Amino acid sequence: MRKLVVCLVAACVVGFCAAGVQAGEWLIAPSGDPTGVADADAIEEALRAVAASGVPGTVRLEKGHFWVSRPIQVSGFDGELVGAVKKCKKKCKEKKGKKKKETIIEAVRGPGGVEFGKIPGSYWDMTEHSPIFLFEDNDGSIRIADLTVQILIPNPRDTHWLYIQNTTSLYSFFEIVGGHDFDTAFENILTRGDKGDFNDKNVIHGIHVMGGLNFYSGGWSTGTHKVQNCKFENLTTFTYSLGFWWDSDFVVSGNSFTGVDTAIYSANNPSTDVEISHNEFKVHPIVRRDTLIIYGSPSLSVSEVLILKNKFRVSGQATVISVWDIGFGFYDKKTLDVSIIDNKFNLDEAYGGGIWTDLDGALIEGNKFKGTSTHGAVLAGVSGYPAEGLYITDNDFKHLTSVGPTIWLGRDTSQCVVVDNEGIGDYVLDEGTDNTVILDDDD
């Protein structure tokens, strides 16, 4: 079957397409080989053919189950990797009109139980990286859509050293690194991990998008990066992470994160707009983790960050939102302009509380907090870095029970304003300088 498909696609490349196959499109059928050798070879061959063509192309995986037992690696890819879907009607778990994914890619051990492979090369060998997909030295755009990608066995690797421990877990689902100017889009993707030995999970990262300031090339990268209508299940560390981008745009919207530790991580991205909106998070980490982590950059350029209308259900060793302006902390220069608006926080004995921040001029408005928390709803200036000019208003704390203060303005806060909030009581701890705290009449 694979020979026939490749033949049809080769005809497509020169403009003679079979029915349903477009020019520049590679159509891959599942091989039925559970060892993960044939499918990995076929997918990688198609991705590399698109990269070698010098023009954008599409690798389309047909309906069915693909097994892969080694990383699929391609350089210079510009195009799409997409699966098969059908629109849901009445007898479908998805909502009517949504697209049901019909293509599954599953990471497995290889023939004879040999461990899932790792990326060759000195850097990758040293760090024991083992992503399912590696796109490197990118140029153009990468769109990945309509796929289920999963790891269901507890030990896909033999024991190896990664980060600060021995583990048998895989490194990531998608690793996209290197290149100066490229865009990425993930749409209608399900990534699913399971039990393992790295913080109780068998995979460490979900999607990792790294710009040019790394071991591949010098300088910052520019691009637009979107994750929309995706589901992430049972992942640890960083589910979606981005770093080393300049003058770029990030949009993470309409996704669900279940059983993950850190869901979104953005760091060292100057002059970049970040929108995190309309997502749902159900998080219970067994080690100390923050659900959203946003770090500023030690640069002179300001990044706009909007965290809007998300739903958080968080328990255990977690802080929901952690935002730090490194430039302001070290150089007295604001590099993050943050708005946290109209989010819902459902806390179940969450250790770190709702929002932990050291920023200049952040707006925290219209959020609703309920449940129980060790460290309250909002903490600022309590970690040795300055927080100045925060405006905390129109938030609802009526249904929150906290061991510590509902709002804690630490010693390093100044000129912050707390006004027109509900249910705050008198539980505001103000240790800062020239802060204004106005309690409601009802409190």
N, C-alpha and C positions, 0 to 999 in steps of 0.2 A: 504493500500500500504506500509506503513512504516513497519508493521510487516513482510511482505514478504521480503522487502529489508534487514532488520536485520537478518532474517533467512538465506538468501543467504550469507550474509557477515559472519555470524557465521560459516557457512560451509567453507567459505574461510579461516578462521583463522586456521582450522584444516586441510586445504589442499584440500578440495573438492569445487572447484569454479564453479559458473555458468559462462556461456559464457560472455566474456568481463570483468569479475571481477577477479582481481589477488589476490593471497595470501597476507594477511595483509592489505586488502583494504576494506574500508567501503563505500558503495554506498548509497547516501541519495537522495530521490526524494522530491520535494516540496509538502507540505501537502495541499496547497490551503487555509490555515487558515490565514486570514488577521489580526487576533489579535496578531500574533507574538509569540504565546505560543508553538504550536506544532513544528514549525521549529526550534526555539531556543533550545527546549528540545532535538530534534533529532540530531542537529549538535553538541551540547555539549556532549551528550551521546557517539557519535562516537569519538570525540576528546579524551575524557577521557578513552575510551576503548583502543585506540592506546597507550596512556600514560601508562596505567596499564599493557599492554602486555610486556613492557620492550624491545621491538624491534621497529625499525623505521616502520612506516605505513603511509597509505594514506587515507584521508577522501575526497571522490570525490562527489561533488554536481552536480546533473544532470541538464540538461537544464531546465530553468524555473525561477519563481519568488519566493524567500523565504522572509518571513517577520519575524523580531525578535523584541521583545518588552522588552528585558532585556539583560544585558551583558552575553556573553558566556565566561565561565571561565574554564581554565584547567591548571594544574600544571604538570611539567615534560614532556611536549609533545616533541616528536622527530619524525618528519615526514613532511607530506605535507597536505595542505588544498588547493584543486584545484577545478575549475569549468569546465564547458563544453565549448568547442570551435569548430569552424569549420574554415577551411582555406578559405580565400576570393578569389573569382574569379572576374568576371566582375561586378556583381550587388552587390557591397559591398562598404560601406563608407571607410573602411580601404584599404590600398594599397594592390595590388595583392600579394598574398603569405602570408600576415599578418594573424594573428589569430583573428577571431571575437568572442568576449565574448558572451556567451549565458546563463550565470547564473547571476542573480541579487539577492543581499541581501539588503533588505531595512529596516532601523530602523523606528519603528512606536510606537505610544502609545499603551498600552495594552488594555485588555477588559474593556469596559465602559469608555474609555478615560483616564485610569490611566496612570501616567507618565512613561516614559521609566525608567527601574530599575537602581539601583546603586549597586556597589560592596559591599557586607557585610564585616564587620571587622572594627576595631577601626580606622585604618589609613584612609581607604577608606570612612568610614562614616564621618570622620572629614573633609575631603576635598571634599566630594560630587562627587567623580569620577564616571563617567558613560561611560566607553568605550564600543564599540560594542563587541570587542574581547579582552580578557585579557589572555595572556600566561605568566605564572610566574614560578620561580624556574626551569629554563630551563636547559637542558643538551642534547647536540647533535646538531641538526640543525632543523630549521623551514623554510619551503618553502611555500609561499602563491602565487598562480598564477591563472590567467584566470578568474577573478571575477570583477563584478561591485558591489561596496558597496556604498549605498547612504542614505542620510537623506534629505527628501524633504519638511517636515513640518517645520514651523517657530519656533515652541515651543515644542520640544520633551519631555522636562522636565517641572515640575512646577518650579516656581521661587526659586532659591537657591543661596547661596553665593559661588563664585569660583574666585580665584585670588583676584582681588580688586573690585569686583562689583557683584551685583545680576544679574543672567542670567537664561534663560530657555534653553540654548544650551547644547548639549552633549559635553563630554570631548574629546573623540577621536574615531577614527575608529579602530586602532590596538594599543594596549599597550603590549609591550614585555619587561618584567622586571625581574631581578633576575637571579641567576645562574652565575657560574664562567667561563665556557668555552662552548660557543655555537655560531652557525652561523645562519644568517637569509638571506633570499632572497625573494624579491618581484618582480614578473615578470608579465607583461601584466595585471596590476590592474588599474581600474578606481575608484577613490574615489570622490564622488560628494556631496557637501553641497549646501545650499541655503540661502535665506535671514533669518536673525535672529537678536537677540538683543545683541550679543557679537561682537562688531566692525562690525555690520551689517551682521553677519554670524550666522548660527545655529549649528556650530560645531567648536571646538577650535583647536584641534590637528588632524593631519592626522595619521602619523605613529610615534610612540615614542618607541625607543629601548634603554633601560637603562641597564647598566652593574651592577656588583655586589656591588659596593660601594654605598649602599643605605640602606633602612630600612629592606631589606630582608637578606642580608648577608654582612660580612665584606670582604675587599679586592677588587682588580680590576678584571675585566673580560677580556678574550681574545676571539677574534672571527673574522670572515669575514662577512661583511654585504653589501649586494648589493640591489640596486633598479634600475631596468632596464625596459625600454619600458612601463612605467606607465604614467597615466594621473591623475592630481590632479586639481580639480575644486572647487572654492568657499570655501576655508578654511581660517581660521585666525590663528594668532600666529605662531606655528611651524608646517609646513606641514610634514617635515621629520626631526626628531631630534635624536641625539645620544649623550650619555654621560657615562663617567666612564669606558673607555676601555683602555687597555694597550697592546702594541705590536700587534695591530690589523690592519685590512684593511677595508676601506670603499670605495665603488664604487657607484656613482650615475650618470648614463649615459643613454642617449637616452630617457629622460622623458620630459613631458610638464607640466608646472605649470601655470594655468590660474585663475585669480581672487583670488589669495592667498595673504596673507600679507608676513610673513617670509616664504620662501620656504624651506631652509635648515639651520639647526642649529647644529653645532658640537662644543662641549666644554668639557674640562678636559679629553682629550684622548691622553696621552703621548705615545711617541714611536709608532705612528700609521700613516699609509699611507692613505691619503684622496685624491680621484680623483673625481672631479666634471666636467664632460665633455659632450659635444654634447647635452645639454639640451636646451629647449626653455622656456622662462619666460615671461608672460604677467601680469604685477603687477600694481595695483593702490590702495594702502592702504589709508584708510581715517584717520588713526592715524599714528604717526611716527613709521615706521618699516624699517628694513634692509632686502633686499631680501635674501642674503647669509650672515650668521654670523658664523665666525670661531674664537673661543677663544683658546688660548694656555692653558697650565696647569702649575701651580707652582711646576714643577718637574725638574729633571736634564736630561730628555730624550727629544730628538728632534723628532717632527712629520713632515713628508713630506706632503705638500699640493699642489696639482696641479689643477688649475682652467683653463680649456682648451676648446676652440671652442664652447662656449655657446652663445646663442642669448638672449639678454635682451631687452625687451620693457617695460619701467618703467616710471610711472608718479606719481604725487601726493607726499605724505609725505614719500618719500622713498630715501634710499641710496641703491645702487645696491649691492656692496660687502663691508662688514665690517669685517676686520681681525685684531685681537688684540693678542699680545703675552704677556700674563699675567706674565709668568716667566721672560721675559726680562724686563718688566716694573717694577716689584717689586724686583727681585733678581739679575738683571743684568746678566741673563743667558738665552741665546737663546733657545727657545723650539719649535719654528715653522720655517720651511724652506719653503717659499711660492713662487710659480711661477704662475703668472696670464698672460696667453699667448693666443693670437689669438681669443679673444672674441669680439663680436659685441654689442655695447651699443647704443640703440635708446632711448633717454631721451626726455620726454615731460614735461617740467617744473618740473623736478624731484628735490625735495628740497635738498636732501643730496648729489647729484652728483653720480659719478661713483664708485670710489674706495676710501674708507676711512680707513687708516691703521696706526698702530703703530707697526713696526716690525724691525728686524735686518736682513739686507741682502736680502730683497725680490726682485724678478725679475718681472717687469711689461713690457711686450714686445709684439709688434705686434697687439695691440688692436685697434679697430676702434670705434670712438665716433661720434655721430651726434645728432641733436636736440637741446633742450634748457635745461639748468640746473641752479639752484641757486648757487650751490657751486662747479661748475667746474667738472673736470674729475678725478683728483687725489689729495687727501689731506693726508698729513702725519705729524705726530708730532704736532697736533693742539689741542689735548685733555688732555695734561698734562702728557703723557707717551712718552718715547723716541722712535724715529725711526732712525735707523742708517744703512748706507750702502745700501740704496735702489738704484736699477739700473733701470731707466725708459728710454726705448729706442724703436725706430722704431714703435711708436704709431702714429695713424692718428687722428688729432683733427680738420681737415679742415672744417668739417660741423657741428661743435659744437659751440653754442652760450651760453655764461655763464655770469651771473651777477657778480660772483666773479672770481678769478684767474683760469685759466685753470689748472695749477698745483700750489698747495700751500704747500711749505715746511715750516712747523711751527718752533717755537722757539726750540722745542725739537728734531729737526733733526740734523744729522751730517754726513759728509762724503757720502752724497747721490750724484748720478750722473744722470743728465738729458741730453741726447744726441741723435742726429739723429732722432728726431720726426718731423712730418709734421703738419703744420697749427697751431703751438703753438703761433705764434706771439711773442710779448714781454710780454705776460701775464703770467709770472711765478713770484710768490711771494716767495722770499727766505728770511726767517727770521732765518735760522739755522746757524750752524757752520761748516766751511770747506766743504760746498757743492760745486759741480761743475755743472754749468748750461751752456750748449753750444747751442745757437740757430742756426737753419739752415740758409743758405744763403737766401733761398726763404722767410724766415720770416723777 
